[in-house]
Amino acid sequence: MDILYKDNRIVAVLKPYGVESTDIPGGMPSLVRQALGEASGCVRTVHRLDRVVGGVMVLARSRMAAQILSAQIRAHTFQKEYLAVVHGEPGNGSFCDLLFRNKQERKTYVAAAPGKDVQKAVLHYRTLDTANGLSLVHITLETGRTHQIRAQFSAHGFPLMGDKKYGAQPLRAHEIALWSFALEFLHPQSGERIRFAALPPQTPPWISFQKTLDKLQGEAYNEDKSESSNL
């Protein structure tokens, strides 16, 4: 478990692929308690990543911190950024769809019209690089629906590499080409705007875009340094 930052209110970590976000045996709160050496410590999930997704995740270390961060998520002031490798070349733009979650199939679909259990989903994206029919895409979420990125990109003809559930060939066990790149929010105690970011591992398919990823990290570092943020 890689810990990016910790204090008495929050802990920022890199979630491994294949781990649940919720507080179950082997889930992220449990693993974070082990990493902190606090078997009975307060560690609470405030946002979720799919089990098959890795990357930056922030957990609260008090009930009040969890409430404050959850309120920021509801108010859309808790910013989530992702990186993905998709089939095709989507360019730059936004997706605004109605999503329906089929609980029996554990799958999300784009709906044609409003209805029961149908929710609006909005994200913005820009293509950073292309190679061999694949694109490295930076994604910013406005909403946080279950499987939102995976379902929307697939519905628009750009399934994520490795995402068998939404129309692509498998990549590796427990993995798809989706990575939680950065989180930005107000610290629950100080109120300071704080940011954490980390690149995906240097493994396929990410390694095909390593030069672009290194440049992205450099740009993020320079920006964060000027704003006295954290990376």
C-alpha positions in Angstrom: 0.0 0.0 0.0 1.6 3.3 -1.2 0.7 6.2 1.1 0.9 9.5 -0.6 0.0 11.7 2.4 -1.5 11.3 5.9 -2.5 13.5 8.8 -5.0 13.1 11.6 -8.0 13.8 9.3 -7.2 12.2 5.9 -5.0 9.6 4.2 -4.2 9.6 0.5 -3.1 6.3 -1.0 -2.7 4.4 -4.2 -5.5 1.8 -4.5 -4.3 -1.4 -5.9 -6.2 -3.1 -8.8 -8.6 -5.8 -7.6 -9.4 -4.4 -4.2 -12.9 -3.3 -3.1 -13.3 0.3 -1.9 -15.7 -0.5 0.9 -15.1 -1.5 4.5 -15.1 -5.3 4.2 -12.3 -7.8 5.0 -9.6 -7.1 2.5 -11.2 -3.8 1.4 -9.4 -0.4 1.3 -10.2 0.8 4.8 -8.9 -2.5 6.2 -5.7 -2.4 4.1 -5.2 1.3 5.1 -5.5 0.4 8.8 -2.9 -2.3 8.3 -0.6 0.2 6.5 -1.0 2.7 9.3 -0.5 0.2 12.0 -3.9 1.0 13.5 -6.0 -2.2 13.6 -9.0 -0.5 15.2 -8.4 3.0 13.8 -11.1 5.2 12.2 -10.7 4.9 8.4 -13.8 5.7 6.3 -14.5 5.5 2.6 -15.8 8.8 1.2 -15.6 8.0 -2.6 -15.4 4.7 -4.4 -13.3 3.3 -7.2 -14.4 0.1 -9.1 -12.7 -3.0 -7.9 -10.9 -3.3 -11.2 -9.6 0.3 -11.1 -6.5 1.5 -9.4 -5.1 4.9 -8.5 -5.4 7.8 -6.1 -7.9 7.4 -3.4 -8.6 9.5 -0.3 -10.1 8.2 2.9 -11.2 10.0 6.0 -9.7 9.4 9.5 -12.6 10.8 11.5 -16.4 10.8 11.3 -16.4 14.6 10.9 -13.8 14.5 8.1 -15.9 11.9 6.3 -19.0 14.1 6.6 -17.2 17.2 5.3 -15.7 15.4 2.3 -19.0 13.7 1.5 -20.6 17.1 1.4 -18.0 18.4 -1.0 -18.7 15.4 -3.3 -22.4 16.2 -3.2 -21.7 19.9 -4.0 -19.3 18.9 -6.9 -16.4 20.7 -5.3 -14.5 17.4 -4.9 -12.7 17.1 -8.3 -11.9 13.7 -9.7 -9.6 13.2 -12.7 -8.9 9.9 -14.5 -6.7 8.6 -17.2 -7.9 5.9 -19.6 -6.7 4.1 -22.7 -9.6 3.7 -25.1 -10.1 2.1 -28.5 -10.4 4.7 -31.3 -9.8 8.4 -31.3 -12.5 10.3 -29.4 -10.8 13.8 -29.7 -11.9 16.3 -27.1 -15.3 17.0 -25.8 -18.0 16.1 -23.2 -20.5 13.3 -22.8 -23.9 14.1 -21.3 -26.1 11.0 -21.0 -28.9 9.4 -19.0 -27.6 6.3 -17.3 -29.6 3.3 -16.0 -28.0 0.8 -13.5 -29.2 -2.8 -14.0 -28.5 -4.2 -10.5 -29.2 -7.8 -11.6 -26.6 -7.6 -14.4 -24.4 -5.3 -12.3 -24.0 -3.2 -15.5 -24.8 0.4 -16.4 -26.5 1.4 -19.7 -27.2 4.7 -21.5 -30.9 5.2 -21.4 -33.0 6.8 -24.3 -35.3 8.7 -22.0 -35.9 9.7 -18.4 -37.4 7.1 -16.1 -37.1 5.2 -12.8 -33.5 4.8 -11.6 -32.2 6.8 -14.6 -29.7 9.5 -13.7 -27.9 12.3 -15.6 -24.2 11.7 -16.1 -21.7 14.3 -17.3 -18.0 14.0 -18.0 -15.4 16.0 -20.0 -12.4 14.5 -21.8 -9.4 15.4 -23.9 -7.2 13.1 -25.9 -3.5 13.4 -24.8 -2.0 11.0 -27.4 -2.8 8.3 -29.9 -1.0 5.2 -31.0 -1.9 2.0 -32.9 -5.6 2.7 -32.9 -5.7 3.6 -29.1 -6.0 6.9 -27.4 -4.7 8.1 -24.0 -7.6 10.2 -22.6 -7.7 12.6 -19.6 -11.2 12.6 -18.0 -12.8 15.0 -15.5 -16.1 13.9 -13.9 -19.0 16.2 -13.0 -21.1 13.3 -11.7 -20.0 10.0 -10.1 -22.3 7.3 -11.3 -21.5 3.6 -11.0 -19.3 2.6 -14.0 -20.0 6.0 -15.6 -16.7 6.3 -17.5 -16.8 2.8 -18.7 -20.4 2.9 -19.8 -20.3 6.3 -21.5 -17.2 5.7 -23.5 -18.4 2.3 -24.6 -21.8 3.7 -25.6 -20.1 6.3 -27.7 -18.0 3.8 -29.6 -14.7 4.1 -27.5 -14.6 1.2 -25.1 -11.8 1.1 -22.5 -9.0 -1.3 -23.3 -9.3 -4.4 -21.2 -13.0 -3.7 -20.2 -14.6 -7.0 -21.1 -17.9 -6.0 -19.4 -18.4 -3.1 -21.8 -17.2 -4.5 -25.1 -13.4 -4.8 -25.1 -11.0 -7.7 -24.9 -9.6 -8.6 -21.5 -6.3 -7.0 -20.5 -5.2 -8.8 -17.4 -7.0 -10.3 -14.4 -8.7 -7.6 -12.3 -7.5 -4.8 -14.6 -8.8 -2.4 -17.2 -7.1 0.7 -18.6 -8.6 3.1 -16.2 -6.7 5.0 -13.5 -7.6 7.5 -10.8 -5.1 10.1 -11.7 -5.8 13.1 -9.4 -8.1 14.3 -6.6 -8.6 17.9 -5.6 -10.7 19.1 -2.7 -10.7 21.3 0.4 -8.9 19.8 3.4 -11.6 19.0 6.0 -9.8 20.7 8.8 -7.7 23.6 7.4 -10.0 24.4 4.4 -6.9 24.6 2.2 -7.4 23.4 -1.4 -5.3 20.3 -1.7 -4.4 18.0 -4.6 -2.9 14.6 -5.0 -1.9 13.0 -8.3 0.0 9.9 -9.4 0.7 8.3 -12.8 -0.4 4.7 -13.6 2.2 1.9 -13.5 4.7 1.6 -16.3 3.0 -1.5 -17.7 0.9 -2.2 -20.9 -1.0 -0.3 -22.2 0.3 2.7 -20.3 3.9 2.2 -21.2 3.0 3.0 -24.9 2.2 6.5 -23.8 5.0 7.0 -21.2 6.5 10.1 -22.7 3.1 11.8 -22.7 2.5 10.7 -19.2 5.9 12.0 -18.0 5.1 15.4 -19.6 1.6 15.4 -17.9 3.3 14.7 -14.5 5.8 17.5 -15.1 3.0 20.0 -16.0 1.0 18.9 -12.9 4.0 19.3 -10.7 4.8 22.8 -11.9 1.1 23.9 -11.6 0.8 22.4 -8.1 4.1 24.0 -6.9 2.9 27.4 -8.0 -0.3 26.9 -6.1 1.4 25.4 -3.0 -0.6 22.2 -3.5 0.4 18.6 -3.0 1.4 16.0 -5.6 
